[in-house]
């Protein structure tokens, strides 16, 4: 299953395109199935309707846990590094993890959970988060993990959209020198969530919380009532495994659905290959399990391959900007997979935090979440990899389930800021505005995929039409990624950023419509328009143009009030970096906001705004430009 040379990559790629069913059928043989498939693939991008490994039966946790017990039961599965470096780290072997997953699966059943139920998980980055995810999969319940930075309203929207029956949370979380009261946030959310019957609460930061009789139970108390024997539920390859909500170009987040069989095969295959994982190595992905990166490359991918995965609770700069390097040294990390935002942030502290840190165990470096800029790439290569560790600059999405375009460590020649080449089975195409394929090299266009892969989304929960409209209607018979892309003279791919109304802030996708809706909820705001602009650390910052005629008090306080509203409605991750109060927005005569013009102003590039004569009120552009220069 593992590619070891560029020649083998070329051969595997050719085979995967010429005979995809045979190729993926062979890859899938490396996993444990209770019953084999009768058909590898049937698909139709128009409906869309995609099925992989039809008729096959399995349970993904048997692949992530049970099958390793006989030979590797005592091997570390998860190494947990707490927020506070003074605290002991915790190592769970495959045997221990299996036992705890089975226990918690029994707790879920004891609290009424059954196959097909949706379960919301809102937890800190502790081992119990991975245990909760795997326990849901063990009993065939569908997990919906929500990142700890979202607000009560955002959580309620997600719980209600998927009609969750249970919630798993903790009293609170540590994040650097801050404490986040998770249970308080959940309590606020659950006021408007009639489908939730039980809430299981883990004690973590020992902060006082409200526990409602009949609804709330303590994790630690429940453990006393169950044993560690839990037969894994038999699942169909196309049964739902999880829902993960992602921002889109409309205001409402959409629940991306992944299924059991194809996702398992794709997450395991890509993990093993992209990182060239070798038995016994220590792999550290710095993402949060609340995002797809954590699902695929902290939990399912590594565990399905019997890897040792580091789980980190804290942030890269606490208690000092050398925290990542301390973890690498302490746990002798071989692969480090992190985000360009983190790399740029750590670069800004200079070389001091790296002094006397032993990073010699690092063999592979990886970057995820957004395109990595050249300066950050070279710093990562020289200072962290010492020029010896290949950098896999991975491009993929929540919807793709796993890495799509990326170097294969030790195999593919890399190029700074390029995701390089598609993995076997992935057929990217560049198209122009009209959907015509742009052939050859040295070209750029909108990135689409023309053939299915096992890890792809199947639908958006409860709204299949939205899945069709968002991903399969822009161009006929193609999956549209929403990204622009350049293919250079060598056929290498470089992602150039979103081409729709979605921002990529610190690797998190945030819909402009979502932020605008939140700003417009603030009393007194008449209208707003949000665009992205280049940001030194985050990659993209959020710039909001706001019409607020009857301003309450002074402008600075009003800005803070608006930020508070956005935090309450979505969460702190969606707060605008800049707010500019304006009297009007550049609109066409049909009322459409010309975001292209606002984007240019936000970027400080006002020399070429294009034709503004067709606007309803061209004078408003001059006024916005003047105000922006003073900001």
C-alpha positions as CSV (number, residue, x, y, z in Angstrom):
1,X,0.0,0.0,0.0
2,X,2.9,2.3,0.6
3,X,4.6,4.2,-2.3
4,X,8.4,4.2,-2.0
5,X,9.7,5.7,-5.2
6,X,8.6,8.3,-7.8
7,X,8.5,5.6,-10.4
8,X,6.0,3.6,-8.2
9,X,4.0,6.8,-7.8
10,X,3.7,7.2,-11.5
11,X,2.7,3.6,-12.0
12,X,0.2,3.6,-9.2
13,X,-1.3,6.9,-10.5
14,X,-1.6,5.5,-14.0
15,X,-3.3,2.4,-12.7
16,X,-5.6,4.4,-10.5
17,X,-6.9,6.4,-13.4
18,X,-7.1,3.6,-16.0
19,X,-8.7,1.1,-13.6
20,X,-9.9,2.9,-10.4
21,X,-12.1,0.1,-9.2
22,X,-9.3,-2.4,-9.3
23,X,-6.9,0.1,-7.7
24,X,-9.1,1.0,-4.7
25,X,-10.3,-2.6,-4.4
26,X,-6.7,-3.7,-3.8
27,X,-6.0,-0.8,-1.4
28,X,-9.2,-1.8,0.6
29,X,-7.8,-5.3,1.0
30,X,-5.4,-3.8,3.6
31,X,-8.3,-3.2,6.0
32,X,-10.5,-5.6,8.0
33,X,-14.0,-6.2,6.6
34,X,-16.7,-8.4,8.1
35,X,-18.2,-9.0,4.7
36,X,-16.7,-8.1,1.3
37,X,-18.2,-5.7,-1.3
38,X,-20.0,-6.8,-4.4
39,X,-19.2,-3.6,-6.3
40,X,-16.3,-1.2,-5.7
41,X,-18.0,2.0,-7.1
42,X,-21.2,3.3,-8.6
43,X,-21.5,7.0,-9.1
44,X,-23.3,9.9,-10.7
45,X,-22.2,13.5,-10.2
46,X,-25.5,15.0,-11.5
47,X,-27.7,13.8,-8.6
48,X,-25.0,13.5,-6.9
49,X,-25.0,9.8,-5.8
50,X,-21.8,8.1,-4.9
51,X,-21.4,4.6,-3.4
52,X,-18.1,2.9,-2.5
53,X,-17.6,-0.7,-1.5
54,X,-21.3,-1.5,-1.9
55,X,-22.6,-4.4,0.2
56,X,-19.5,-4.5,2.4
57,X,-19.9,-4.7,6.2
58,X,-17.4,-3.4,8.8
59,X,-16.8,-1.3,11.9
60,X,-14.1,1.3,11.6
61,X,-13.1,0.9,15.3
62,X,-12.1,-2.7,14.6
63,X,-9.7,-1.4,12.1
64,X,-8.4,1.4,14.4
65,X,-8.2,-0.7,17.6
66,X,-9.1,-4.5,17.7
67,X,-6.9,-5.5,14.8
68,X,-3.8,-4.1,16.5
69,X,-4.3,-5.8,19.9
70,X,-2.7,-9.1,19.3
71,X,0.7,-7.9,18.1
72,X,0.7,-4.2,19.1
73,X,-1.6,-4.0,22.1
74,X,1.2,-2.5,24.3
75,X,2.3,0.0,21.7
76,X,1.4,3.7,22.4
77,X,-1.7,4.7,20.4
78,X,-2.2,8.2,21.8
79,X,0.3,10.4,23.7
80,X,-1.5,13.3,25.4
81,X,0.4,16.4,26.1
82,X,-1.5,18.7,28.5
83,X,-1.9,22.5,28.2
84,X,0.4,23.0,31.3
85,X,3.9,21.6,30.7
86,X,4.3,21.1,34.5
87,X,1.6,18.4,34.3
88,X,2.4,14.8,33.3
89,X,1.7,13.7,29.8
90,X,-0.5,10.6,29.4
91,X,0.2,7.6,27.2
92,X,-2.6,5.2,26.2
93,X,-1.6,2.0,24.5
94,X,-3.8,0.3,21.9
95,X,-5.0,-2.1,24.6
96,X,-5.9,0.8,27.1
97,X,-7.6,2.8,24.3
98,X,-9.6,-0.2,23.2
99,X,-10.7,-0.8,26.8
100,X,-11.7,2.9,27.4
101,X,-13.6,3.1,24.1
102,X,-15.6,0.0,24.9
103,X,-16.4,1.4,28.4
104,X,-17.6,4.7,27.0
105,X,-19.5,3.0,24.3
106,X,-21.4,1.1,27.1
107,X,-22.0,4.5,28.8
108,X,-23.5,5.8,25.6
109,X,-25.8,2.8,25.4
110,X,-26.7,3.1,29.1
111,X,-27.8,6.7,28.3
112,X,-30.1,5.7,25.5
113,X,-27.8,6.0,22.4
114,X,-28.2,3.5,19.6
115,X,-27.1,3.0,16.0
116,X,-28.0,6.0,13.8
117,X,-28.5,8.5,16.6
118,X,-26.6,11.8,16.2
119,X,-24.3,12.7,19.1
120,X,-22.8,16.2,19.6
121,X,-19.3,16.3,21.1
122,X,-18.0,19.7,22.4
123,X,-14.8,18.9,24.3
124,X,-11.3,20.1,25.0
125,X,-8.3,18.4,23.4
126,X,-8.1,15.6,25.9
127,X,-7.8,11.8,25.3
128,X,-11.5,11.5,26.2
129,X,-12.4,13.5,23.1
130,X,-10.8,10.8,20.9
131,X,-12.4,8.1,23.1
132,X,-15.9,9.7,22.7
133,X,-15.4,9.9,18.9
134,X,-14.4,6.2,18.6
135,X,-17.1,5.1,21.1
136,X,-19.8,6.7,18.9
137,X,-18.4,4.8,15.9
138,X,-18.2,1.6,17.9
139,X,-22.0,1.6,18.5
140,X,-22.9,3.0,15.1
141,X,-23.9,6.4,16.4
142,X,-23.1,9.4,14.2
143,X,-20.7,11.9,15.8
144,X,-20.9,15.6,15.2
145,X,-17.8,17.2,16.8
146,X,-18.1,21.0,17.4
147,X,-14.9,23.0,17.8
148,X,-14.5,24.5,21.3
149,X,-14.4,28.1,20.0
150,X,-18.0,28.2,18.8
151,X,-20.7,30.2,20.6
152,X,-23.9,28.8,22.2
153,X,-26.0,29.9,19.2
154,X,-23.6,28.2,16.7
155,X,-23.8,25.0,18.8
156,X,-27.6,25.1,19.0
157,X,-27.9,25.6,15.2
158,X,-25.7,22.5,14.6
159,X,-27.5,20.4,17.3
160,X,-30.9,21.3,15.9
161,X,-29.9,20.8,12.2
162,X,-28.8,17.2,12.9
163,X,-31.4,16.6,15.7
164,X,-28.8,15.3,18.2
165,X,-30.0,13.1,21.0
166,X,-27.0,13.3,23.3
167,X,-24.3,15.8,24.0
168,X,-20.8,15.0,25.4
169,X,-18.9,17.8,26.9
170,X,-16.6,18.8,29.8
171,X,-16.8,21.3,32.7
172,X,-14.3,23.4,30.8
173,X,-11.1,23.6,28.7
174,X,-7.7,25.2,29.1
175,X,-6.4,27.2,26.2
176,X,-3.1,28.8,27.0
177,X,-3.6,31.0,30.1
178,X,-7.4,31.1,29.6
179,X,-10.1,28.8,30.9
180,X,-13.1,28.2,28.6
181,X,-16.4,27.3,30.4
182,X,-17.6,24.6,28.0
183,X,-20.5,23.4,30.1
184,X,-21.8,26.9,30.6
185,X,-21.8,27.4,26.8
186,X,-23.6,24.1,26.3
187,X,-26.2,25.0,28.9
188,X,-26.9,28.2,27.0
189,X,-27.2,26.3,23.8
190,X,-29.4,23.5,25.1
191,X,-32.2,26.0,26.1
192,X,-33.3,25.9,22.5
193,X,-32.5,22.2,21.7
194,X,-35.6,20.0,22.3
195,X,-34.1,16.8,20.9
196,X,-31.3,16.5,23.4
197,X,-32.1,14.0,26.1
198,X,-28.8,13.5,27.9
199,X,-25.6,15.4,28.5
200,X,-22.5,13.5,29.7
201,X,-20.0,15.8,31.4
202,X,-16.3,15.1,31.9
203,X,-14.5,16.7,34.9
204,X,-11.4,18.5,33.5
205,X,-10.7,22.0,34.9
206,X,-12.7,21.5,38.2
207,X,-14.8,24.6,37.8
208,X,-18.3,24.8,39.3
209,X,-21.0,23.8,36.8
210,X,-24.8,23.5,36.8
211,X,-26.0,19.8,36.5
212,X,-29.7,19.3,35.7
213,X,-31.4,16.3,37.2
214,X,-32.5,13.8,34.6
215,X,-30.4,15.4,31.8
216,X,-26.8,15.8,33.0
217,X,-24.6,13.0,34.2
218,X,-20.9,12.9,35.1
219,X,-18.6,10.8,32.9
220,X,-16.7,9.6,36.0
221,X,-19.9,8.4,37.8
222,X,-21.1,6.6,34.7
223,X,-17.9,4.6,34.3
224,X,-18.6,2.8,37.6
225,X,-21.8,1.2,36.1
226,X,-20.3,-0.4,33.0
227,X,-17.7,-3.0,31.9
228,X,-15.2,-2.9,29.1
229,X,-16.8,-5.5,26.8
230,X,-18.6,-3.9,23.9
231,X,-19.1,-5.8,20.6
232,X,-18.6,-3.4,17.6
233,X,-21.8,-2.7,15.7
234,X,-21.9,-4.0,12.2
235,X,-22.1,-1.1,9.7
236,X,-22.7,-0.9,6.0
237,X,-19.9,0.7,4.0
238,X,-22.3,3.5,3.1
239,X,-23.7,4.0,6.6
240,X,-23.1,7.5,8.0
241,X,-19.9,7.7,10.2
242,X,-20.0,11.4,11.1
243,X,-21.3,14.9,10.3
244,X,-18.9,17.9,10.4
245,X,-20.3,21.4,9.9
246,X,-18.4,23.7,7.6
247,X,-19.0,27.3,6.5
248,X,-20.4,28.0,3.0
249,X,-21.2,31.0,0.9
250,X,-24.7,31.3,2.5
251,X,-25.3,32.2,6.1
252,X,-26.2,28.7,7.4
253,X,-23.4,26.2,8.1
254,X,-23.8,22.9,6.3
255,X,-23.3,19.4,7.8
256,X,-20.9,17.5,5.5
257,X,-21.7,13.7,5.7
258,X,-18.9,11.1,5.6
259,X,-19.6,7.3,5.5
260,X,-17.8,4.4,7.1
261,X,-16.1,2.3,4.3
262,X,-14.7,4.8,1.8
263,X,-13.7,7.3,4.4
264,X,-11.8,4.6,6.4
265,X,-9.9,3.4,3.3
266,X,-9.0,6.9,2.1
267,X,-7.9,8.3,5.5
268,X,-5.7,5.3,6.2
269,X,-4.2,5.2,2.7
270,X,-3.4,8.9,2.6
271,X,-1.9,8.9,6.1
272,X,0.4,6.0,5.4
273,X,1.6,7.4,2.1
274,X,1.7,11.2,2.4
275,X,3.7,11.1,5.6
276,X,5.6,7.9,4.6
277,X,4.7,6.6,8.1
278,X,7.1,3.9,9.4
279,X,6.2,1.5,12.3
280,X,7.2,2.8,15.7
281,X,7.4,6.4,14.7
282,X,5.8,9.2,16.7
283,X,3.5,11.4,14.7
284,X,2.3,14.9,15.9
285,X,-0.6,16.7,14.2
286,X,-1.2,20.0,16.0
287,X,-4.8,20.4,14.7
288,X,-8.0,20.3,16.9
289,X,-10.2,17.2,16.5
290,X,-13.1,19.8,16.1
291,X,-11.8,20.2,12.5
292,X,-11.6,17.6,9.7
293,X,-7.8,17.5,10.1
294,X,-8.2,16.1,13.6
295,X,-10.8,13.6,12.5
296,X,-8.7,12.2,9.6
297,X,-5.1,12.7,10.8
298,X,-5.2,12.5,14.6
299,X,-7.8,9.8,15.1
300,X,-8.9,7.7,12.1
301,X,-6.0,7.8,9.7
302,X,-3.1,7.2,12.2
303,X,-5.0,4.7,14.4
304,X,-6.1,2.6,11.4
305,X,-2.4,2.2,10.5
306,X,-1.3,1.4,14.1
307,X,0.6,4.7,14.5
308,X,1.4,6.6,17.6
309,X,-0.4,9.9,17.6
310,X,0.4,13.0,19.8
311,X,-2.7,14.9,21.0
312,X,-1.9,18.4,22.3
313,X,-4.3,20.4,24.5
314,X,-2.6,23.8,24.4
315,X,-1.5,26.5,21.9
316,X,1.9,26.9,20.2
317,X,2.9,30.0,22.2
318,X,2.0,28.9,25.8
319,X,3.8,29.2,28.2
320,X,6.4,30.2,25.6
321,X,6.9,30.2,21.8
322,X,9.1,27.1,22.2
323,X,6.2,24.8,23.2
324,X,6.0,22.9,20.0
325,X,9.8,22.3,20.0
326,X,9.7,21.2,23.6
327,X,7.0,18.6,22.7
328,X,9.1,17.4,19.7
329,X,12.1,17.0,21.9
330,X,10.2,15.4,24.8
331,X,8.3,12.8,22.7
332,X,11.0,12.4,20.0
333,X,8.5,13.3,17.3
334,X,9.3,12.1,13.8
335,X,6.5,13.8,11.8
336,X,5.1,17.3,12.6
337,X,1.9,18.3,10.7
338,X,0.8,21.9,11.4
339,X,-0.7,25.0,9.9
340,X,1.0,27.9,8.0
341,X,-0.7,30.3,10.6
342,X,1.2,28.6,13.4
343,X,4.5,28.6,11.4
344,X,4.2,32.3,10.6
345,X,3.3,33.1,14.2
346,X,6.4,31.1,15.5
347,X,8.6,32.7,12.9
348,X,7.8,36.1,14.3
349,X,9.6,35.2,17.6
350,X,12.9,34.8,15.8
351,X,15.5,32.0,16.6
352,X,15.6,32.4,20.3
353,X,12.8,29.9,21.1
354,X,14.7,27.3,19.0
355,X,18.0,27.6,20.9
356,X,19.3,24.3,22.3
357,X,16.2,22.4,21.2
358,X,16.8,19.0,19.8
359,X,14.8,18.6,16.7
360,X,16.9,15.8,15.2
361,X,14.2,13.2,15.4
362,X,12.1,15.1,12.8
363,X,12.0,13.2,9.5
364,X,8.9,14.6,7.8
365,X,7.2,18.0,8.0
366,X,3.7,18.8,6.9
367,X,1.5,21.9,6.4
368,X,-2.3,22.0,6.2
369,X,-5.2,24.4,6.1
370,X,-4.2,27.0,3.6
371,X,-1.4,27.5,1.0
372,X,1.9,28.0,2.7
373,X,3.8,31.1,1.6
374,X,7.4,30.8,0.4
375,X,9.0,32.6,3.3
376,X,7.2,30.4,5.9
377,X,8.1,27.3,3.8
378,X,11.8,28.2,3.8
379,X,11.8,28.9,7.5
380,X,10.1,25.6,8.3
381,X,12.5,23.8,6.0
382,X,15.7,25.4,7.4
383,X,15.0,26.0,11.1
384,X,12.8,23.0,11.9
385,X,13.7,20.4,9.3
386,X,17.4,21.5,9.0
387,X,17.1,21.0,5.3
388,X,16.7,17.2,5.8
389,X,13.0,16.7,6.3
390,X,10.7,16.9,3.2
391,X,7.7,19.2,3.6
392,X,4.4,17.8,2.5
393,X,2.2,20.9,1.6
394,X,-1.2,19.2,1.7
395,X,-4.3,20.5,-0.1
396,X,-7.7,19.0,0.8
397,X,-11.0,20.0,2.4
398,X,-13.7,19.0,5.0
399,X,-15.6,17.7,2.0
400,X,-12.8,15.6,0.5
401,X,-12.3,13.6,3.8
402,X,-8.5,13.3,3.2
403,X,-5.5,14.8,1.4
404,X,-6.0,15.2,-2.4
405,X,-3.0,17.0,-3.8
406,X,0.3,16.8,-1.9
407,X,3.9,15.6,-2.1
408,X,4.5,12.1,-0.9
409,X,7.3,12.3,1.7
410,X,10.7,11.0,0.5
411,X,9.1,10.4,-3.0
412,X,8.0,13.6,-4.6
413,X,10.4,16.4,-5.4
414,X,9.0,19.4,-3.6
415,X,8.7,23.1,-4.6
416,X,8.0,25.9,-2.1
417,X,4.3,26.9,-1.9
418,X,3.2,24.1,-4.3
419,X,0.9,21.3,-3.3
420,X,2.7,19.5,-6.2
421,X,0.9,16.5,-7.6
422,X,-2.5,14.7,-7.1
423,X,-2.4,11.5,-5.1
424,X,-3.3,8.2,-6.9
425,X,-7.0,8.1,-7.7
426,X,-7.4,11.9,-7.7
427,X,-8.2,13.5,-11.1
428,X,-8.0,17.3,-10.9
429,X,-9.0,19.5,-13.8
430,X,-8.8,23.3,-14.2
431,X,-11.7,25.0,-15.9
432,X,-12.5,28.5,-17.0
433,X,-15.6,30.5,-16.0
434,X,-17.7,28.6,-18.5
435,X,-16.6,25.2,-17.4
436,X,-14.4,24.5,-20.3
437,X,-11.4,22.4,-19.4
438,X,-8.0,24.2,-19.6
439,X,-5.5,21.8,-20.9
440,X,-1.7,21.7,-20.7
441,X,0.7,23.3,-18.3
442,X,1.5,26.9,-17.4
443,X,-2.2,27.6,-16.9
444,X,-4.6,28.6,-14.2
445,X,-8.3,28.3,-13.5
446,X,-10.9,27.0,-11.1
447,X,-10.0,23.7,-9.5
448,X,-12.5,20.8,-10.0
449,X,-12.3,17.0,-9.6
450,X,-13.7,14.9,-12.4
451,X,-13.9,11.4,-10.8
452,X,-15.0,10.2,-7.4
453,X,-12.6,9.1,-4.6
454,X,-13.5,7.0,-1.6
455,X,-13.2,9.8,1.1
456,X,-15.5,12.3,-0.6
457,X,-18.7,13.6,1.0
458,X,-21.9,11.9,0.2
459,X,-24.4,14.6,1.0
460,X,-25.1,17.6,3.3
461,X,-27.2,16.4,6.3
462,X,-30.9,16.8,5.8
463,X,-30.5,18.8,2.6
464,X,-29.2,16.9,-0.4
465,X,-30.2,19.7,-2.7
466,X,-27.7,22.0,-1.0
467,X,-25.0,19.5,-1.6
468,X,-25.9,19.4,-5.2
469,X,-26.1,23.2,-5.6
470,X,-22.8,23.9,-3.7
471,X,-20.5,21.3,-5.2
472,X,-22.0,19.7,-8.3
473,X,-24.0,22.4,-10.1
474,X,-21.3,25.1,-11.0
475,X,-19.8,22.8,-13.7
476,X,-21.5,19.8,-15.3
477,X,-20.2,16.4,-14.1
478,X,-17.5,17.9,-11.9
479,X,-17.0,18.4,-8.2
480,X,-16.2,22.1,-7.7
481,X,-13.7,22.8,-4.9
482,X,-14.3,26.6,-4.7
483,X,-10.5,27.1,-5.1
484,X,-8.5,28.8,-7.8
485,X,-5.4,27.0,-8.9
486,X,-2.3,27.3,-11.0
487,X,-0.6,24.4,-12.9
488,X,3.0,25.2,-13.7
489,X,5.3,24.1,-16.5
490,X,6.1,20.9,-14.5
491,X,2.4,20.0,-14.0
492,X,2.7,21.0,-10.3
493,X,-0.4,22.4,-8.7
494,X,-0.5,25.6,-6.6
495,X,-3.7,26.6,-4.8
496,X,-4.2,30.4,-5.2
497,X,-7.2,30.8,-2.8
498,X,-10.9,30.8,-2.7
499,X,-12.9,32.0,-5.7
500,X,-16.3,32.0,-3.9
501,X,-17.5,34.1,-0.9
502,X,-15.6,32.0,1.6
503,X,-12.6,33.3,3.6
504,X,-9.7,31.2,4.8
505,X,-8.7,32.6,8.2
506,X,-5.9,30.7,10.0
507,X,-6.9,27.7,8.0
508,X,-10.5,27.9,9.1
509,X,-13.1,28.4,6.4
510,X,-15.6,31.2,7.3
511,X,-18.4,32.2,5.0
512,X,-18.7,36.0,4.3
513,X,-22.5,35.7,4.5
514,X,-22.3,34.1,7.9
515,X,-20.2,37.0,9.3
516,X,-22.5,39.6,7.6
517,X,-25.6,37.9,9.1
518,X,-23.9,38.2,12.6
519,X,-22.9,41.8,12.1
520,X,-26.4,42.7,10.8
521,X,-28.0,41.2,14.0
522,X,-26.3,44.0,16.0
523,X,-28.9,46.7,16.9
524,X,-28.5,49.8,14.7
525,X,-26.6,48.1,11.9
526,X,-28.4,48.6,8.6
527,X,-26.2,46.6,6.3
528,X,-22.6,45.2,6.1
529,X,-20.3,43.6,3.6
530,X,-17.3,41.4,4.5
531,X,-14.2,40.6,2.4
532,X,-10.8,39.1,3.0
533,X,-7.5,40.9,2.9
534,X,-3.9,39.7,3.2
535,X,-2.9,39.2,6.9
536,X,0.7,38.6,8.0
537,X,-0.1,35.8,10.4
538,X,-3.6,34.5,9.6
539,X,-3.1,34.4,5.8
540,X,-6.4,36.2,5.4
541,X,-8.0,38.7,7.7
542,X,-11.6,39.8,7.8
543,X,-12.5,43.3,6.8
544,X,-16.0,44.5,7.5
545,X,-17.7,47.6,5.8
546,X,-20.6,48.6,8.0
547,X,-23.5,51.0,7.7
548,X,-24.4,52.1,11.2
549,X,-26.2,55.6,10.9
550,X,-27.5,56.1,14.4
551,X,-24.3,55.1,16.2
552,X,-24.6,54.5,19.9
553,X,-21.7,56.4,21.6
554,X,-18.3,56.7,20.0
555,X,-17.0,54.7,17.0
556,X,-14.4,52.6,18.9
557,X,-16.9,51.4,21.4
558,X,-19.4,50.6,18.7
559,X,-16.7,48.5,16.9
560,X,-16.2,46.5,20.2
561,X,-20.0,46.1,20.5
562,X,-20.1,44.6,17.0
563,X,-17.2,42.3,17.7
564,X,-19.1,41.1,20.9
565,X,-22.2,40.4,18.8
566,X,-20.2,38.3,16.2
567,X,-18.6,36.4,19.1
568,X,-22.0,35.7,20.6
569,X,-23.6,34.6,17.3
570,X,-20.7,32.6,15.7
571,X,-17.7,32.6,18.0
572,X,-14.4,34.5,18.4
573,X,-12.8,32.9,15.3
574,X,-15.1,34.9,13.1
575,X,-14.4,38.4,14.6
576,X,-13.5,41.0,11.9
577,X,-9.9,42.3,12.1
578,X,-10.9,45.7,10.7
579,X,-14.3,47.5,10.8
580,X,-14.9,50.5,8.7
581,X,-18.1,52.6,9.1
582,X,-19.4,53.8,5.8
583,X,-22.6,55.7,4.7
584,X,-23.2,53.3,1.7
585,X,-21.9,50.3,-0.1
586,X,-20.9,50.0,-3.8
587,X,-24.0,48.4,-5.4
588,X,-25.1,47.7,-9.0
589,X,-28.4,49.1,-10.1
590,X,-29.9,45.7,-9.3
591,X,-28.8,46.0,-5.7
592,X,-25.8,43.5,-5.8
593,X,-22.9,44.5,-3.6
594,X,-19.7,44.8,-5.7
595,X,-17.4,42.9,-3.3
596,X,-14.6,43.0,-6.0
597,X,-14.3,46.8,-5.4
598,X,-14.3,46.4,-1.6
599,X,-11.7,43.6,-1.8
600,X,-9.4,46.0,-3.7
601,X,-9.9,48.7,-1.1
602,X,-9.2,46.3,1.7
603,X,-6.0,45.2,0.0
604,X,-4.9,48.8,-0.5
605,X,-4.9,48.3,-4.2
606,X,-7.1,51.2,-5.4
607,X,-5.2,52.1,-8.6
608,X,-7.3,49.7,-10.7
609,X,-10.9,49.4,-9.5
610,X,-12.3,48.8,-12.9
611,X,-15.4,50.5,-14.3
612,X,-17.5,52.0,-11.5
613,X,-19.8,54.0,-13.7
614,X,-22.4,51.2,-13.7
615,X,-22.8,51.6,-9.9
616,X,-25.9,53.0,-8.4
617,X,-23.9,55.7,-6.6
618,X,-20.2,55.8,-7.9
619,X,-19.4,58.6,-5.4
620,X,-19.7,56.2,-2.5
621,X,-16.5,54.4,-3.7
622,X,-14.4,57.6,-3.2
623,X,-15.8,58.1,0.2
624,X,-15.0,54.5,1.3
625,X,-11.4,54.9,-0.2
626,X,-10.8,58.1,1.8
627,X,-12.1,56.5,5.0
628,X,-10.1,53.3,4.5
629,X,-6.8,55.3,4.1
630,X,-7.5,56.9,7.6
631,X,-8.2,53.5,9.3
